[in-house]
């Protein structure tokens, strides 16, 4: 079985990282796809080495999550083959007792590893960490999304050349979302990155209240695009 791309993935989602999942457990692939797509990624999946290799060469994936225990051979062989032709970031997945395979995988060029069983939240966090290390970026001095122009140097946001009066925290929240359009962030992630805090010290209602205030100020300036979308059960994203 080759990489299976969700029908909902379209041209408007090209800015979202494309993750390739190669694992022989269909239920795990389906569960990971659901979580990661809600968390701002696109996902394609394969269940064995042959189809995984063929599809990895066909799909412009940004990162591959590779299980080493595949039905038609060792994932280490696939890792070795991929590394001979590509520098795509790779996270290998192993069982708790497979320390030797983890070491060999890292020596062959894997960027990180996960031990089964793992949580979907950890998977998403590892993917983001590896992508950041693989492609470090210098944030642009300006971000333009729809009617908004964000000047990160001046910490100023304007709509149609008219400045929008935001508090420092409101600016940081909107600028953070704008830096990753289409990516969903949980309230906990926003507390960590925007408030430099956590759920132990702040509640999700703090995030909800500030999202409401930013939305109200954008609408007051007739800004409907981009729009802060609430993803029920997951968090918030800025849709360009």
C-alpha positions as CSV (number, residue, x, y, z in Angstrom):
1,X,0.0,0.0,0.0
2,X,1.4,3.4,-1.0
3,X,1.2,6.8,0.6
4,X,-2.5,7.7,1.1
5,X,-3.2,11.4,0.9
6,X,-6.3,12.8,2.6
7,X,-8.7,14.3,0.1
8,X,-9.0,17.5,2.2
9,X,-5.5,18.4,1.4
10,X,-5.5,21.0,-1.3
11,X,-3.6,23.8,-2.9
12,X,-4.5,26.1,-0.1
13,X,-2.6,23.9,2.4
14,X,0.8,23.9,0.7
15,X,2.4,25.9,3.5
16,X,1.7,23.2,6.0
17,X,4.5,20.7,6.4
18,X,3.9,17.4,4.7
19,X,4.7,14.4,7.0
20,X,5.2,10.9,5.6
21,X,4.3,8.1,8.0
22,X,5.7,4.6,7.2
23,X,4.3,2.1,9.7
24,X,2.6,-1.3,9.3
25,X,-0.1,-0.5,11.9
26,X,-3.1,1.0,9.9
27,X,-4.8,2.1,13.1
28,X,-1.7,4.0,14.3
29,X,-1.3,5.7,11.0
30,X,-4.9,6.7,11.0
31,X,-4.8,8.0,14.5
32,X,-1.6,9.9,13.9
33,X,-2.9,11.4,10.7
34,X,-6.0,12.7,12.5
35,X,-4.1,14.3,15.3
36,X,-1.3,15.8,13.1
37,X,-3.7,17.2,10.6
38,X,-5.7,18.9,13.4
39,X,-2.3,20.2,14.7
40,X,-1.4,21.9,11.4
41,X,0.3,19.3,9.3
42,X,-0.5,17.4,6.2
43,X,0.0,13.6,6.3
44,X,0.6,10.8,3.9
45,X,1.1,7.2,5.0
46,X,2.5,3.9,3.8
47,X,2.4,0.4,5.3
48,X,5.6,-1.2,4.0
49,X,9.1,-0.6,2.6
50,X,8.4,-1.0,-1.1
51,X,5.5,1.4,-1.2
52,X,7.1,3.8,1.3
53,X,10.2,4.1,-0.8
54,X,8.3,4.6,-4.0
55,X,6.0,7.2,-2.5
56,X,8.9,9.0,-0.6
57,X,10.5,9.6,-4.0
58,X,7.2,10.8,-5.4
59,X,5.8,13.0,-2.6
60,X,7.6,16.2,-1.6
61,X,7.6,15.3,2.1
62,X,9.2,17.6,4.7
63,X,9.8,14.9,7.2
64,X,9.4,11.1,7.5
65,X,8.4,9.1,10.5
66,X,9.8,5.6,9.9
67,X,8.9,2.5,11.9
68,X,11.8,0.0,11.8
69,X,9.7,-3.1,12.1
70,X,8.0,-3.3,8.7
71,X,6.5,-6.5,7.1
72,X,8.8,-6.6,4.1
73,X,12.1,-6.0,5.8
74,X,13.9,-3.7,8.2
75,X,13.2,0.0,8.3
76,X,17.0,0.4,8.7
77,X,17.4,-0.7,5.1
78,X,14.9,1.9,4.0
79,X,16.7,4.5,6.1
80,X,20.0,3.6,4.5
81,X,18.5,3.9,1.0
82,X,16.8,7.2,1.7
83,X,20.0,8.7,3.2
84,X,21.9,7.7,0.1
85,X,19.8,10.1,-2.0
86,X,18.1,12.5,0.3
87,X,18.6,14.7,3.4
88,X,14.9,14.7,4.3
89,X,14.6,14.7,8.1
90,X,13.7,11.2,9.5
91,X,12.4,10.2,12.9
92,X,12.7,6.4,13.5
93,X,10.2,4.5,15.6
94,X,11.2,1.4,17.6
95,X,10.1,-0.8,20.5
96,X,11.5,-0.4,24.0
97,X,13.8,-3.4,23.7
98,X,15.4,-2.3,20.4
99,X,18.2,-0.1,21.7
100,X,20.7,-1.5,19.2
101,X,18.4,-0.6,16.3
102,X,18.0,2.9,17.7
103,X,21.7,3.4,17.8
104,X,22.3,2.0,14.3
105,X,19.5,4.2,13.0
106,X,21.1,7.4,14.5
107,X,24.4,6.3,13.1
108,X,22.8,5.9,9.6
109,X,21.5,9.5,9.7
110,X,18.2,9.5,11.5
111,X,17.5,12.8,13.1
112,X,15.6,11.5,16.2
113,X,13.8,8.5,17.5
114,X,10.5,7.6,19.3
115,X,9.9,4.5,21.4
116,X,6.5,2.8,21.2
117,X,4.1,3.4,22.8
118,X,4.2,7.1,22.4
119,X,1.6,9.9,22.7
120,X,0.4,11.8,19.6
121,X,1.4,15.0,21.4
122,X,5.0,13.8,21.8
123,X,5.0,12.8,18.1
124,X,3.9,16.3,17.1
125,X,6.5,17.9,19.4
126,X,9.3,15.8,18.1
127,X,8.3,16.6,14.5
128,X,8.4,20.3,15.1
129,X,11.7,20.1,17.0
130,X,13.4,18.2,14.1
131,X,11.9,20.5,11.5
132,X,13.3,23.5,13.4
133,X,16.7,22.0,13.6
134,X,16.7,20.9,10.0
135,X,15.6,24.2,8.5
136,X,16.4,27.0,10.9
137,X,14.8,30.2,9.7
138,X,15.3,33.9,10.4
139,X,11.9,35.4,10.8
140,X,11.0,38.0,8.2
141,X,10.9,41.7,9.2
142,X,7.4,41.9,7.8
143,X,4.6,39.4,7.4
144,X,1.7,40.1,5.0
145,X,-1.4,38.0,5.3
146,X,-4.6,39.2,3.6
147,X,-5.4,42.7,4.8
148,X,-2.8,42.6,7.6
149,X,0.8,43.8,7.5
150,X,2.9,42.8,10.5
151,X,6.1,44.7,11.1
152,X,8.0,42.5,13.5
153,X,10.9,45.0,14.0
154,X,8.5,47.8,15.0
155,X,6.0,45.4,16.7
156,X,3.3,47.1,14.7
157,X,0.3,45.6,13.0
158,X,-1.7,47.6,10.4
159,X,-4.7,47.0,8.1
160,X,-4.7,49.0,4.8
161,X,-1.9,51.2,6.3
162,X,-4.0,52.0,9.4
163,X,-2.3,50.9,12.6
164,X,-4.3,48.6,14.8
165,X,-3.9,49.4,18.5
166,X,-3.1,46.1,20.3
167,X,-1.7,45.5,23.8
168,X,1.8,44.0,23.8
169,X,0.3,40.6,24.7
170,X,-2.3,40.8,21.9
171,X,0.4,41.8,19.4
172,X,2.6,38.8,20.5
173,X,-0.4,36.4,20.2
174,X,-1.4,37.6,16.7
175,X,2.2,37.7,15.5
176,X,2.9,34.2,16.8
177,X,-0.2,32.8,15.0
178,X,0.7,34.7,11.8
179,X,4.2,33.2,11.8
180,X,2.7,29.8,11.2
181,X,-0.5,30.4,9.2
182,X,-2.8,27.3,9.0
183,X,-1.1,25.6,12.0
184,X,-3.3,24.8,15.0
185,X,-1.9,25.6,18.4
186,X,-3.4,24.3,21.6
187,X,-4.1,26.7,24.5
188,X,-1.2,25.0,26.4
189,X,1.2,25.7,23.4
190,X,0.0,29.3,23.3
191,X,0.5,29.7,27.0
192,X,4.0,28.4,26.6
193,X,5.1,30.4,23.6
194,X,3.1,33.7,24.1
195,X,2.7,33.9,27.8
196,X,5.9,32.1,28.7
197,X,3.8,30.2,31.2
198,X,1.9,27.0,31.5
199,X,-1.4,25.5,32.4
200,X,-0.1,25.3,36.0
201,X,-0.2,29.1,36.3
202,X,-2.7,30.2,33.6
203,X,-6.0,28.7,32.4
204,X,-7.2,28.1,28.9
205,X,-9.8,30.8,29.5
206,X,-7.0,33.3,29.5
207,X,-6.2,32.4,25.9
208,X,-9.8,32.4,24.9
209,X,-10.3,35.9,26.3
210,X,-7.3,37.3,24.4
211,X,-8.4,35.5,21.2
212,X,-11.8,37.2,21.6
213,X,-10.2,40.6,22.0
214,X,-7.9,40.3,19.0
215,X,-10.8,39.1,16.8
216,X,-12.9,42.1,17.9
217,X,-10.1,44.6,17.1
218,X,-9.6,43.0,13.7
219,X,-13.3,43.2,12.8
220,X,-13.3,46.8,14.0
221,X,-10.8,47.5,11.2
222,X,-12.9,45.4,8.7
223,X,-10.3,42.6,8.7
224,X,-12.0,39.3,7.8
225,X,-9.0,37.7,6.1
226,X,-6.9,36.4,7.8
227,X,-9.3,35.0,10.4
228,X,-8.5,33.3,13.8
229,X,-10.3,30.0,13.6
230,X,-11.3,27.9,16.7
231,X,-10.5,24.2,16.1
232,X,-12.9,22.6,18.6
233,X,-11.1,20.3,21.0
234,X,-7.7,21.4,19.8
235,X,-7.1,25.1,19.9
236,X,-6.7,28.0,17.4
237,X,-5.1,28.8,14.1
238,X,-4.8,31.8,11.8
239,X,-6.3,31.0,8.4
240,X,-4.9,33.3,5.6
